[in-house]
Amino acid sequence: MSVNVIYKTNATATGGRDGRARTEDGTVDVNLVVPKEMGGPGGEGANPEKLFAAGYSACFLGAMKAVSGKEGVKVPADATVTATIGFGPRSEGGYGITADLAIDLPGVDRADAERLMHAAHEVCPYSNATRNNVDVGLTVV
């Protein structure tokens, strides 16, 4: 597989899951805290799963907008995608994640919404990155 890169960015983390992460330009600068469910103190702060959920939901909504013309389905201004990211031990060892995307397209016929959702799943960079490696659930709400 080859990617013709048109944009790059970077972020640096210090302290791992209990530290800080910041993008090179400072537009994202987050305190990282290990959730109680993972043995940490919990409290104010982000974690890699929250950041992944934010990125995947935004990217998937962008992918739906990108394919909407081809699919003949207008994405309403109040459309939302909610990504729920799960974390836990894998039966094969190590840890893994799951992703469930809930797509809300107010006023769009369910069949059209599902067609748009599946078309977006084929082109979304996050979907392509996770394909065949992460269980991704897709639901029109």
Summary of the structure (lengths in Angstrom):
residues: 141
radius of gyration: 16.9
end to end distance: 33.7
largest distance: 47.9
contacts: 358
relative contact order: 0.14
helix: 35%
strand: 28%
